[in-house]
Amino acid sequence: MEKSAEEMAKEQKEISISQFFEKNRHLLGYDNKIKALLTIVKEGVDNALDATEEAGILPDIYVKVEEIEKEKYKIVIKDNGPGIVKKQIPNIFGKLLYGSKFHRLKQNRGQQGIGISGGVLYSQLTTGKPTKIISSTGDGKDHRFTLKIDVKHNEPKIVENEVVESKEKWHGVQITFVAEGIYRGHKQSVMEYMKEVAISNPYANIIFDSPTGRIEFARGVDKLPPKAKEIKPHLYGIEVGILERMRNETKGRTVLTFLMSEFTRVGKLSAEEICKKAEIDSKISPRKLTHDDVVKIVNAIKEVKLSRPPTDCLSPLGNTAVEEGMKKELSPEFVSSLSRPPSVYRGWPFQVEVGIAYGGLITEPNLMRFANRVPLLYQLGDCAIAKAVSQVDWKRYGVPGDKMPDAPVVIFVHFASVWVPFTSESKEAIANYPVIIKEIKLALQDCARRLGLYLSGVRRAERIAQKKQIFERYAIDTAKALGELTGEAEEKIKETILKIVEEKWREIVAEEGEENEKENQKENNSKGKG
């Protein structure tokens, strides 16, 4: 039976964002029960770290994962942040795409306003249980909410709400989920995530009560990274549709003031040059610009040299924090780090930090990927970081291996940006922009050269020690033979031989040291030229 257009029109319905992710939860990282458990913990810890850092508080974070039934877990995450005001709690936890980070161009862990509410949605889907939130701003009152998400309308559904006097004066947030999951200890586990968080956030003190026992990741440094400042969009990343929307929303009265006020690093001369090249009157209202005018402006921007966006919107860890984080959790015999100068992709500023740790308690190779200090544990093959690592010729630096080192080496790569180009909503891999891959590769090569110099020094020292041992081993036999030939006491001859060996080896060590110093100088010179 054929349907009419009118009948088909009646079947068209609008769906909410919550309904979409209810059917497509894999897009948020809830592919399976192992990954789902990790995703809930990750979203809660990320929020806790963002809140404490923005408030200028050294983070103290408590995480508990407890199996209450087979494949059903209670997850508790508590922080010492500033807390959340009462009226915001339902929307933050019970409404997808609600948050403060999407519209702000500065380095943040979250971006879309989906993460923590996605955990609430997954919990109610798999167990039917609501999520419990306790928040205090330090005023002696606990605001307690028990809520679900009204999926049809993408609105919070409050089950319980009360205000109670706090037993202890504290400030922060505590969230309790009950969700399906499976706890496993492997490279993509909650435990690995917590360990990598402790490395990339060495200023945080984290206590983790896992199903197998308590682990404490002690604070390694007592200083927070510099605060990131908010910036405006850069014209080099602007597209026609976005510019059309912005020209309708701007408070600027002329095209000139529109360009100068809505975008970063655009002065009067640059704005006038753009208008001139686009053949647009800079004094007309931006709302009078036609579609063709907007296209001309976008094309003109490509021909004008603009200043790079400011980089105080970024908050890199710094070499000291990277190295201290790796030392306290990995206990290596060698560690080196490097922060590249900030660069730009699509108009967004970004910065790459790299660390390499070798030996010590490290027994196997590992690549740790981070975006805005958040560990990335899945989709390794799709990530720009993994691609950059595979392009490094590790053998050139004395490290066995082809696309990845086959040695006790841990590689740390941190990508910091105001907008991380994730490949999906689950935020597990960074898109393969050539400029990003290039910056990561350059940083890796620099750190790898330092590791190569260290390894060559270790091998040289081992060769010297082995030669010395050979001479010392034969000193006894040589003294005995010379004693029989000369009639001198064997012990006296042995002491003389060992003395000669020791003096000779001091000379060899000094010569090797000079050679090593020359190699270091050569390396520094090549870095300066680069």
Summary of the structure (lengths in Angstrom):
residues: 530
radius of gyration: 30.1
end to end distance: 72.7
largest distance: 121.0
contacts: 1735
relative contact order: 0.09
helix: 45%
strand: 21%
